[in-house]
């Protein structure tokens, strides 16, 4: 099902970097689908972070994201039934940060399923997926 309020990654990249081309008298920009307007308020970004036993990385990741001063609507942690204190760390931060925990305890476990669950639960119009292990530097969010 196509949701006109969200664009896929290819559309976002194309809209951000592609210059209009003129073919005959009709300008051709982007693809056949309507693209999301990137001039929307900056708080329309949801950051999706799949987790599995990432207890030690939760607080540093949130601290780095917030230190970047990049506006976002929420951080969605999608946990794949961690056996450490990952969920407890996230729940503690939910009280003071725009953070939500999505718990995956069903049959659809794994990275791809976690990303899709996060996308379905996201309230923002632009979705950004980051690894919880800090391999995706939060300071580069502003460059996206």
C-alpha positions, 0 to 999 in steps of 0.5 A: 500500500502506497502512503503518500505522506512518506517517501522511500529513500530513493525518492528522498535522495532524488528530490534532495540532489537531482536538478530539474531537467527540461524535456520539450516544454515539460519540466521533468523532476523526480519520479512518477510518484508524488514526493514528500515535501522536505520543507516540512518542520524538522520535527517530522524525523523519526529515528529508528534504532533496532536493538538486541542486547545493546544495554551499554550503548543506549545512553551514549547513543541518545546523548550523542543524538541530542548533542548534535542539536539536530531536531527530530520527533522521536527515537524509536528503539525496536527491541528484539527480545534482549536478554540484558537490561536494554529495555530497562535503559530505554524505559528510563530514558522515555521519561525525559526524552522523546523516546519510545520502545517497541518490543518485538517478542513475536515470530517476526524477529530479526533486523529487517522485521525490527526496521519494518516494525519501527517504520509502522510505529513511527510518527514522523514523515522522514524515517532514519535507521541507525545501528545501536552500536554507534557504528552510524555516527549521530553527528552525521545526521545533519548531513542527511 
